[in-house]
């Protein structure tokens, strides 16, 4: 979420074992992540883990298993950070007949003003 745009589309196609991305927006705004596309080859597994903060030490919001044709419900952060971890198990030198890199997904990340939660003690 940079100052030029408050919308970002990311497409991941890779054979690494994991990918990490932290999103940040202006204070007082919340981040929403929506999955627009998921596809994988039958022998490949992958998942997206979403956290409500700067890294994996913050509360876990949801895990999406990458499954063909599914469009899971979106998720919104509590504050102005969101952390995404993508992990998968493509074997080195694995050839996939349909998808060049065996697994892919497209997400839309957006931010909008949100109510700041209050902590009552």
C-alpha positions, 0 to 999 in steps of 0.5 A: 500500500504505497502512497501512489495506490491503495490497491495491489495485485500480486501473482506468485509463480515460483518453486521456492519453499516459501514466500513472505510479504508484509503489507502496511497502510496508513494508521487508522486504516485496515487491510483487506485481502481477497483471493481472486484465483487459485490453481495447482497441479494434483501432486502439489500442495500449498497454503497462504497463512495470514497474520494480523500484524508485521510478522508471524509473531502476531495473531494468526487470522486464517489459513487458505489451502490452495485448491483449484477453483476455490475463492475463499472469503476475504480477511481484514486486519485489525490494524494497519499491518498484514503479513502473508506467508505462502508455502508449497511443496513443488519438487525440484525438477518437477514437470507440471503439464498444465501450470508452468510453475505447478501452483499459482494464486492471485490476491487483491490487497486493499486498504480502507478507513476502519474503526480503531479497536478499543482495549478495555481493561 
